[in-house]
Amino acid sequence: MTMFHTSEASSSSAPREGGMDLRKTALNLGRAPGLLPLATFLAILIVWEVSCRVLAIPPFVLPSPSRIVGGFEAISATRWLEHVWATLQVALAGYFVSIAVALPLAIMLTRSETVSRALYPILVVIQSTPVVAVAPIIIVALGSGDAPRVVITFLITFFPLVVSTTTGMLATPPELIELSRSLRAPAIREITQIRLPFAIPYIFSALKISVTLAVIGAVVSEFVAADKGIGYYIQFSTSMFQVQQAWAGLVVLVAMSLVLFQAVSAVQRIFFAWSLPPERS
């Protein structure tokens, strides 16, 4: 009898252990970085493709993913690279100009309350002005080269950098500032060794946002005046009712934004790992 009960218990516990192993495996797969978003994205693509085929949605209204893939074949790879490079160089130029202007300006706003009261409302007005409405004026004033497109990109990207950097520097614990001043540390050391390091998480949050906005700024400028670039290609394709080609251009823009976002994140992980929040278990 004892042997019978023992074997029965072991046989009944085996399925439970197997079920527990399956659940643990599923949980571990769900926690794998990038796996859940990838699965969700693939599910959306499948639903999108099936819906377009079953509902017979016209391609000029909403092309299916398979048609969008076919849109990449409309022009050669060399031409794609030309459009990508034209957009990328304007986006990066405007992005780095915004960094070069925003960081010193944030330091000025932090150091002087008078400067903050004088300039901050002007910055808000600039940010509140629709860039799409100002873009034609900038094109007329600066010509049709890369300069006006860089300026347009700069106007879109610099405001988050200024606000986040200023917020981070002002959020420095006051006891650290008092300690620095009690030791008669010069102002430059207070900025570079106390305020800026404390503001690094804020700065990188803004850098990640601004790098995606830089792509938007480059595309907006290409909508106004350009003869190459992804924004120009999308506008040209829609004017010729080649919607699947325009969607292909949109896919390229999304990929470009994601790559730039990940590049900024990689810089933070490599050089400023201490500024990242601890990973959740």
Summary of the structure (lengths in Angstrom):
residues: 281
radius of gyration: 26.5
end to end distance: 46.0
largest distance: 97.4
contacts: 811
relative contact order: 0.10
helix: 84%
strand: 0%
